Amino acid sequence: MIVWRNGGFIDASGAVPADDRGYLVGDGVFETMLLRDGRPAFLDAHLARLRRGAEVLGMEPRIDRTTVLEGIAGLASRLGLHGGAVCRITLTRSGGVRGLAPTGDAAHDLLIALHPGPVRKPPYRIIVAQTPRFSGSPTN
């Protein structure tokens, strides 16, 4: 599997650097959204929430809508996902000095991963029985 990270496509097994603070101490935010025919549902709302979460953590990332759309489209094409899919956008702080407090020398990593959408099940049918239940049951 491949993912998109900081503008490039890489193998998912090497996508998270060893100094990624999101992985090490949870210093990051993410959004998960549905893709329909390769287009993310409510992308602007998801990106706004991602930016607000980043601001709460004191991060000042450059999250460009066009870049995200290009990353999603490129991944969908490379993975052969043309119908419904699930997209996760993860923003983490990476690098900097060791410890819990974030430092100004840390970079930001933006990662996009796509997965096939859930398989739609056929609708259920309900049959209403006309036979009454046993009336002597303690559950009545």
Backbone as JSON Lines, residues from 0, in Angstrom:
{"i":0,"aa":"M","n":[0.84,-1.18,0.0],"ca":[0.0,0.0,0.0],"c":[0.89,1.24,0.0]}
{"i":1,"aa":"I","n":[0.4,2.28,-0.65],"ca":[1.13,3.54,-0.65],"c":[0.27,4.62,-0.02]}
{"i":2,"aa":"V","n":[0.92,5.66,0.45],"ca":[0.26,6.82,1.02],"c":[0.9,8.07,0.41]}
{"i":3,"aa":"W","n":[0.26,9.18,0.65],"ca":[0.79,10.47,0.22],"c":[1.31,11.18,1.46]}
{"i":4,"aa":"R","n":[2.55,11.63,1.44],"ca":[3.09,12.37,2.58],"c":[3.89,13.56,2.07]}
{"i":5,"aa":"N","n":[3.48,14.72,2.52],"ca":[4.19,15.97,2.22],"c":[4.46,16.15,0.73]}
{"i":6,"aa":"G","n":[3.51,15.77,-0.11],"ca":[3.63,16.02,-1.53],"c":[4.15,14.87,-2.36]}
{"i":7,"aa":"G","n":[4.48,13.74,-1.74],"ca":[5.0,12.61,-2.5],"c":[4.33,11.32,-2.12]}
{"i":8,"aa":"F","n":[4.42,10.34,-2.99],"ca":[3.84,9.02,-2.75],"c":[4.93,8.1,-2.24]}
{"i":9,"aa":"I","n":[4.67,7.43,-1.11],"ca":[5.66,6.55,-0.51],"c":[4.98,5.26,-0.03]}
{"i":10,"aa":"D","n":[5.79,4.25,0.2],"ca":[5.27,3.0,0.74],"c":[4.79,3.24,2.17]}
{"i":11,"aa":"A","n":[3.62,2.72,2.48],"ca":[3.03,2.94,3.8],"c":[3.9,2.41,4.93]}
{"i":12,"aa":"S","n":[4.68,1.38,4.67],"ca":[5.5,0.81,5.74],"c":[6.58,1.77,6.22]}
{"i":13,"aa":"G","n":[6.95,2.74,5.42],"ca":[7.96,3.73,5.83],"c":[7.4,5.13,5.93]}
{"i":14,"aa":"A","n":[6.1,5.24,6.11],"ca":[5.45,6.55,6.07],"c":[5.65,7.38,7.33]}
{"i":15,"aa":"V","n":[5.84,6.75,8.47],"ca":[5.96,7.49,9.72],"c":[7.42,7.48,10.17]}
{"i":16,"aa":"P","n":[8.05,8.66,10.18],"ca":[9.45,8.72,10.63],"c":[9.57,8.37,12.12]}
{"i":17,"aa":"A","n":[10.73,7.91,12.52],"ca":[10.95,7.5,13.91],"c":[10.84,8.68,14.88]}
{"i":18,"aa":"D","n":[11.03,9.92,14.4],"ca":[10.94,11.07,15.29],"c":[9.59,11.79,15.17]}
{"i":19,"aa":"D","n":[8.58,11.12,14.64],"ca":[7.26,11.72,14.48],"c":[6.59,11.85,15.84]}
{"i":20,"aa":"R","n":[6.35,13.07,16.25],"ca":[5.76,13.33,17.57],"c":[4.3,12.87,17.65]}
{"i":21,"aa":"G","n":[3.62,12.8,16.51],"ca":[2.27,12.27,16.51],"c":[2.26,10.81,16.92]}
{"i":22,"aa":"Y","n":[3.22,10.06,16.41],"ca":[3.36,8.65,16.77],"c":[3.89,8.49,18.19]}
{"i":23,"aa":"L","n":[4.87,9.29,18.56],"ca":[5.53,9.13,19.85],"c":[4.69,9.62,21.03]}
{"i":24,"aa":"V","n":[4.08,10.79,20.9],"ca":[3.37,11.38,22.05],"c":[1.97,11.89,21.71]}
{"i":25,"aa":"G","n":[1.44,11.52,20.54],"ca":[0.08,11.94,20.18],"c":[-0.03,13.4,19.78]}
{"i":26,"aa":"D","n":[1.05,14.0,19.31],"ca":[1.09,15.41,18.96],"c":[0.63,15.58,17.51]}
{"i":27,"aa":"G","n":[-0.67,15.49,17.3],"ca":[-1.2,15.62,15.96],"c":[-2.71,15.57,15.95]}
{"i":28,"aa":"V","n":[-3.26,15.79,14.78],"ca":[-4.71,15.77,14.58],"c":[-5.0,14.99,13.3]}
{"i":29,"aa":"F","n":[-6.23,14.5,13.18],"ca":[-6.61,13.79,11.96],"c":[-8.08,14.0,11.67]}
{"i":30,"aa":"E","n":[-8.42,13.79,10.42],"ca":[-9.81,13.81,9.96],"c":[-10.01,12.58,9.08]}
{"i":31,"aa":"T","n":[-11.17,11.99,9.18],"ca":[-11.54,10.86,8.34],"c":[-12.8,11.22,7.59]}
{"i":32,"aa":"M","n":[-12.79,10.98,6.28],"ca":[-13.95,11.37,5.48],"c":[-14.26,10.32,4.43]}
{"i":33,"aa":"L","n":[-15.45,10.39,3.93],"ca":[-15.93,9.49,2.88],"c":[-15.59,10.07,1.52]}
{"i":34,"aa":"L","n":[-15.16,9.22,0.61],"ca":[-14.99,9.62,-0.78],"c":[-16.08,8.96,-1.6]}
{"i":35,"aa":"R","n":[-16.73,9.76,-2.42],"ca":[-17.74,9.23,-3.35],"c":[-17.25,9.54,-4.75]}
{"i":36,"aa":"D","n":[-17.04,8.51,-5.54],"ca":[-16.51,8.67,-6.9],"c":[-15.25,9.51,-6.91]}
{"i":37,"aa":"G","n":[-14.39,9.3,-5.92],"ca":[-13.1,9.99,-5.84],"c":[-13.15,11.39,-5.26]}
{"i":38,"aa":"R","n":[-14.33,11.87,-4.92],"ca":[-14.47,13.22,-4.37],"c":[-14.78,13.16,-2.87]}
{"i":39,"aa":"P","n":[-14.01,13.89,-2.06],"ca":[-14.26,13.86,-0.61],"c":[-15.54,14.61,-0.23]}
{"i":40,"aa":"A","n":[-16.32,13.98,0.61],"ca":[-17.54,14.61,1.11],"c":[-17.18,15.64,2.19]}
{"i":41,"aa":"F","n":[-17.72,16.83,2.07],"ca":[-17.56,17.89,3.06],"c":[-16.09,18.24,3.31]}
{"i":42,"aa":"L","n":[-15.29,18.28,2.26],"ca":[-13.86,18.52,2.4],"c":[-13.57,19.83,3.13]}
{"i":43,"aa":"D","n":[-14.24,20.91,2.76],"ca":[-13.95,22.2,3.39],"c":[-14.21,22.17,4.89]}
{"i":44,"aa":"A","n":[-15.28,21.52,5.3],"ca":[-15.58,21.41,6.74],"c":[-14.52,20.56,7.44]}
{"i":45,"aa":"H","n":[-14.09,19.48,6.8],"ca":[-13.05,18.63,7.4],"c":[-11.73,19.39,7.52]}
{"i":46,"aa":"L","n":[-11.35,20.12,6.48],"ca":[-10.09,20.88,6.54],"c":[-10.17,21.99,7.57]}
{"i":47,"aa":"A","n":[-11.33,22.64,7.71],"ca":[-11.48,23.68,8.73],"c":[-11.31,23.09,10.12]}
{"i":48,"aa":"R","n":[-11.89,21.93,10.35],"ca":[-11.76,21.29,11.67],"c":[-10.33,20.83,11.92]}
{"i":49,"aa":"L","n":[-9.66,20.34,10.87],"ca":[-8.26,19.94,10.98],"c":[-7.4,21.16,11.36]}
{"i":50,"aa":"R","n":[-7.65,22.28,10.72],"ca":[-6.89,23.51,11.02],"c":[-7.15,23.99,12.45]}
{"i":51,"aa":"R","n":[-8.42,23.93,12.88],"ca":[-8.75,24.35,14.26],"c":[-8.04,23.46,15.27]}
{"i":52,"aa":"G","n":[-8.04,22.15,15.04],"ca":[-7.35,21.24,15.94],"c":[-5.85,21.53,15.99]}
{"i":53,"aa":"A","n":[-5.28,21.83,14.82],"ca":[-3.85,22.15,14.76],"c":[-3.55,23.43,15.53]}
{"i":54,"aa":"E","n":[-4.43,24.42,15.41],"ca":[-4.24,25.68,16.15],"c":[-4.27,25.45,17.65]}
{"i":55,"aa":"V","n":[-5.16,24.58,18.11],"ca":[-5.24,24.27,19.54],"c":[-3.91,23.71,20.03]}
{"i":56,"aa":"L","n":[-3.24,22.93,19.18],"ca":[-1.95,22.34,19.54],"c":[-0.78,23.3,19.28]}
{"i":57,"aa":"G","n":[-1.08,24.49,18.81],"ca":[-0.02,25.46,18.55],"c":[0.74,25.19,17.26]}
{"i":58,"aa":"M","n":[0.12,24.47,16.36],"ca":[0.75,24.17,15.08],"c":[0.29,25.2,14.05]}
{"i":59,"aa":"E","n":[1.17,25.57,13.16],"ca":[0.82,26.51,12.1],"c":[1.11,25.88,10.74]}
{"i":60,"aa":"P","n":[0.35,24.86,10.39],"ca":[0.63,24.16,9.14],"c":[0.07,24.91,7.94]}
{"i":61,"aa":"R","n":[0.61,24.6,6.79],"ca":[0.06,25.1,5.54],"c":[-0.72,23.95,4.91]}
{"i":62,"aa":"I","n":[-2.02,23.98,5.08],"ca":[-2.88,22.94,4.53],"c":[-3.63,23.56,3.36]}
{"i":63,"aa":"D","n":[-3.17,23.25,2.17],"ca":[-3.74,23.82,0.96],"c":[-4.79,22.87,0.39]}
{"i":64,"aa":"R","n":[-5.99,23.36,0.17],"ca":[-7.1,22.55,-0.33],"c":[-6.73,21.88,-1.66]}
{"i":65,"aa":"T","n":[-6.15,22.64,-2.57],"ca":[-5.8,22.1,-3.88],"c":[-4.77,20.97,-3.76]}
{"i":66,"aa":"T","n":[-3.78,21.17,-2.9],"ca":[-2.76,20.13,-2.69],"c":[-3.39,18.86,-2.13]}
{"i":67,"aa":"V","n":[-4.3,19.01,-1.18],"ca":[-4.98,17.85,-0.59],"c":[-5.79,17.13,-1.67]}
{"i":68,"aa":"L","n":[-6.54,17.89,-2.48],"ca":[-7.33,17.26,-3.54],"c":[-6.44,16.52,-4.54]}
{"i":69,"aa":"E","n":[-5.3,17.12,-4.89],"ca":[-4.37,16.46,-5.81],"c":[-3.8,15.18,-5.19]}
{"i":70,"aa":"G","n":[-3.49,15.23,-3.88],"ca":[-2.99,14.05,-3.19],"c":[-4.01,12.94,-3.17]}
{"i":71,"aa":"I","n":[-5.26,13.29,-2.88],"ca":[-6.34,12.3,-2.85],"c":[-6.54,11.69,-4.24]}
{"i":72,"aa":"A","n":[-6.61,12.54,-5.26],"ca":[-6.82,12.05,-6.63],"c":[-5.67,11.16,-7.08]}
{"i":73,"aa":"G","n":[-4.44,11.56,-6.77],"ca":[-3.28,10.76,-7.15],"c":[-3.27,9.41,-6.46]}
{"i":74,"aa":"L","n":[-3.59,9.41,-5.16],"ca":[-3.65,8.14,-4.43],"c":[-4.75,7.24,-4.96]}
{"i":75,"aa":"A","n":[-5.93,7.81,-5.18],"ca":[-7.05,7.02,-5.69],"c":[-6.69,6.37,-7.01]}
{"i":76,"aa":"S","n":[-6.02,7.12,-7.87],"ca":[-5.61,6.6,-9.16],"c":[-4.59,5.47,-9.0]}
{"i":77,"aa":"R","n":[-3.57,5.69,-8.17],"ca":[-2.52,4.68,-7.98],"c":[-3.04,3.42,-7.31]}
{"i":78,"aa":"L","n":[-4.03,3.57,-6.43],"ca":[-4.57,2.42,-5.71],"c":[-5.75,1.78,-6.44]}
{"i":79,"aa":"G","n":[-6.19,2.4,-7.53],"ca":[-7.32,1.86,-8.28],"c":[-8.64,1.97,-7.56]}
{"i":80,"aa":"L","n":[-8.79,3.0,-6.72],"ca":[-10.04,3.21,-5.99],"c":[-10.88,4.24,-6.75]}
{"i":81,"aa":"H","n":[-11.87,3.76,-7.48],"ca":[-12.65,4.67,-8.31],"c":[-14.08,4.86,-7.81]}
{"i":82,"aa":"G","n":[-14.51,4.07,-6.88],"ca":[-15.85,4.21,-6.32],"c":[-15.78,4.9,-4.98]}
{"i":83,"aa":"G","n":[-16.4,4.28,-3.99],"ca":[-16.36,4.82,-2.65],"c":[-15.08,4.41,-1.93]}
{"i":84,"aa":"A","n":[-14.61,5.28,-1.09],"ca":[-13.4,4.99,-0.31],"c":[-13.45,5.79,0.98]}
{"i":85,"aa":"V","n":[-12.54,5.48,1.88],"ca":[-12.38,6.21,3.13],"c":[-11.02,6.89,3.09]}
{"i":86,"aa":"C","n":[-11.01,8.17,3.43],"ca":[-9.78,8.96,3.4],"c":[-9.46,9.44,4.81]}
{"i":87,"aa":"R","n":[-8.21,9.26,5.21],"ca":[-7.76,9.8,6.49],"c":[-6.62,10.77,6.21]}
{"i":88,"aa":"I","n":[-6.78,11.99,6.72],"ca":[-5.74,13.0,6.63],"c":[-5.18,13.19,8.03]}
{"i":89,"aa":"T","n":[-3.88,13.0,8.18],"ca":[-3.23,13.11,9.49],"c":[-2.17,14.19,9.43]}
{"i":90,"aa":"L","n":[-2.2,15.08,10.4],"ca":[-1.2,16.14,10.52],"c":[-0.48,15.95,11.84]}
{"i":91,"aa":"T","n":[0.84,15.8,11.79],"ca":[1.62,15.63,13.01],"c":[2.81,16.57,13.01]}
{"i":92,"aa":"R","n":[3.35,16.75,14.19],"ca":[4.61,17.48,14.33],"c":[5.72,16.44,14.3]}
{"i":93,"aa":"S","n":[6.82,16.75,13.65],"ca":[7.88,15.77,13.5],"c":[9.22,16.42,13.76]}
{"i":94,"aa":"G","n":[10.09,15.71,14.46],"ca":[11.42,16.24,14.75],"c":[11.42,17.12,15.99]}
{"i":95,"aa":"G","n":[12.44,17.93,16.1],"ca":[12.58,18.76,17.29],"c":[13.27,18.01,18.4]}
{"i":96,"aa":"V","n":[13.44,18.67,19.52],"ca":[14.13,18.03,20.65],"c":[13.21,17.03,21.33]}
{"i":97,"aa":"R","n":[13.8,16.09,22.04],"ca":[13.05,15.06,22.75],"c":[12.31,15.69,23.92]}
{"i":98,"aa":"G","n":[11.16,15.14,24.25],"ca":[10.37,15.61,25.39],"c":[8.93,15.86,25.0]}
{"i":99,"aa":"L","n":[8.12,16.16,26.01],"ca":[6.69,16.36,25.76],"c":[6.37,17.72,25.17]}
{"i":100,"aa":"A","n":[7.08,18.74,25.6],"ca":[6.78,20.09,25.12],"c":[7.24,20.25,23.68]}
{"i":101,"aa":"P","n":[6.34,20.69,22.78],"ca":[6.75,20.9,21.39],"c":[7.72,22.07,21.29]}
{"i":102,"aa":"T","n":[8.6,21.99,20.33],"ca":[9.58,23.06,20.13],"c":[9.38,23.69,18.76]}
{"i":103,"aa":"G","n":[9.9,24.88,18.6],"ca":[9.75,25.61,17.36],"c":[10.49,25.01,16.19]}
{"i":104,"aa":"D","n":[11.46,24.14,16.45],"ca":[12.23,23.58,15.33],"c":[11.61,22.31,14.77]}
{"i":105,"aa":"A","n":[10.43,21.92,15.25],"ca":[9.75,20.74,14.72],"c":[9.06,21.09,13.4]}
{"i":106,"aa":"A","n":[9.03,20.14,12.49],"ca":[8.36,20.31,11.2],"c":[6.96,19.72,11.28]}
{"i":107,"aa":"H","n":[6.18,19.92,10.24],"ca":[4.85,19.33,10.16],"c":[4.82,18.3,9.05]}
{"i":108,"aa":"D","n":[4.21,17.17,9.33],"ca":[4.02,16.13,8.32],"c":[2.53,15.99,8.05]}
{"i":109,"aa":"L","n":[2.16,16.06,6.78],"ca":[0.78,15.86,6.36],"c":[0.72,14.56,5.58]}
{"i":110,"aa":"L","n":[-0.1,13.63,6.05],"ca":[-0.18,12.31,5.46],"c":[-1.62,12.03,5.05]}
{"i":111,"aa":"I","n":[-1.8,11.48,3.86],"ca":[-3.13,11.09,3.37],"c":[-3.09,9.6,3.06]}
{"i":112,"aa":"A","n":[-4.06,8.88,3.61],"ca":[-4.19,7.44,3.34],"c":[-5.61,7.16,2.86]}
{"i":113,"aa":"L","n":[-5.73,6.27,1.89],"ca":[-7.04,5.87,1.36],"c":[-7.23,4.37,1.54]}
{"i":114,"aa":"H","n":[-8.46,4.0,1.83],"ca":[-8.82,2.6,1.98],"c":[-10.13,2.36,1.25]}
{"i":115,"aa":"P","n":[-10.34,1.17,0.72],"ca":[-11.62,0.9,0.06],"c":[-12.77,1.15,1.03]}
{"i":116,"aa":"G","n":[-13.86,1.65,0.48],"ca":[-15.04,1.94,1.31],"c":[-15.7,0.67,1.8]}
{"i":117,"aa":"P","n":[-16.55,0.81,2.78],"ca":[-17.26,-0.37,3.3],"c":[-18.17,-0.95,2.23]}
{"i":118,"aa":"V","n":[-18.29,-2.26,2.24],"ca":[-19.16,-2.94,1.29],"c":[-20.6,-2.69,1.7]}
{"i":119,"aa":"R","n":[-21.39,-2.22,0.77],"ca":[-22.79,-1.97,1.07],"c":[-23.56,-3.28,1.1]}
{"i":120,"aa":"K","n":[-24.3,-3.46,2.16],"ca":[-25.13,-4.66,2.29],"c":[-26.5,-4.37,1.7]}
{"i":121,"aa":"P","n":[-27.15,-5.4,1.19],"ca":[-28.51,-5.17,0.67],"c":[-29.43,-4.79,1.82]}
{"i":122,"aa":"P","n":[-30.49,-4.05,1.53],"ca":[-31.4,-3.66,2.62],"c":[-32.06,-4.88,3.24]}
{"i":123,"aa":"Y","n":[-32.38,-4.74,4.51],"ca":[-33.05,-5.82,5.22],"c":[-34.55,-5.79,4.9]}
{"i":124,"aa":"R","n":[-35.15,-6.96,4.93],"ca":[-36.6,-7.06,4.78],"c":[-37.18,-7.47,6.11]}
{"i":125,"aa":"I","n":[-38.29,-6.89,6.44],"ca":[-38.96,-7.22,7.7],"c":[-40.27,-7.93,7.38]}
{"i":126,"aa":"I","n":[-40.48,-9.02,8.05],"ca":[-41.73,-9.76,7.9],"c":[-42.42,-9.73,9.25]}
{"i":127,"aa":"V","n":[-43.61,-9.22,9.27],"ca":[-44.38,-9.13,10.52],"c":[-45.21,-10.41,10.65]}
{"i":128,"aa":"A","n":[-44.95,-11.13,11.73],"ca":[-45.67,-12.39,11.97],"c":[-47.05,-12.09,12.54]}
{"i":129,"aa":"Q","n":[-48.03,-12.84,12.09],"ca":[-49.4,-12.67,12.58],"c":[-49.71,-13.62,13.74]}
{"i":130,"aa":"T","n":[-48.78,-14.53,14.05],"ca":[-48.98,-15.5,15.12],"c":[-48.61,-14.86,16.45]}
{"i":131,"aa":"P","n":[-49.52,-14.87,17.44],"ca":[-49.19,-14.27,18.74],"c":[-48.17,-15.12,19.5]}
{"i":132,"aa":"R","n":[-47.43,-14.45,20.36],"ca":[-46.47,-15.16,21.21],"c":[-47.21,-15.87,22.33]}
{"i":133,"aa":"F","n":[-46.51,-16.79,23.0],"ca":[-47.06,-17.49,24.14],"c":[-47.37,-16.47,25.24]}
{"i":134,"aa":"S","n":[-48.6,-16.32,25.61],"ca":[-49.0,-15.27,26.55],"c":[-48.59,-15.57,27.99]}
{"i":135,"aa":"G","n":[-48.22,-16.81,28.29],"ca":[-47.82,-17.13,29.65],"c":[-46.33,-16.87,29.89]}
{"i":136,"aa":"S","n":[-45.65,-16.3,28.94],"ca":[-44.22,-16.06,29.08],"c":[-43.95,-14.98,30.11]}
{"i":137,"aa":"P","n":[-42.92,-15.14,30.97],"ca":[-42.6,-14.11,31.97],"c":[-42.05,-12.84,31.33]}
{"i":138,"aa":"T","n":[-41.7,-12.9,30.06],"ca":[-41.17,-11.68,29.42],"c":[-42.27,-10.78,28.87]}
{"i":139,"aa":"N","n":[-43.54,-11.22,28.91],"ca":[-44.64,-10.38,28.41],"c":[-45.03,-9.32,29.4]}
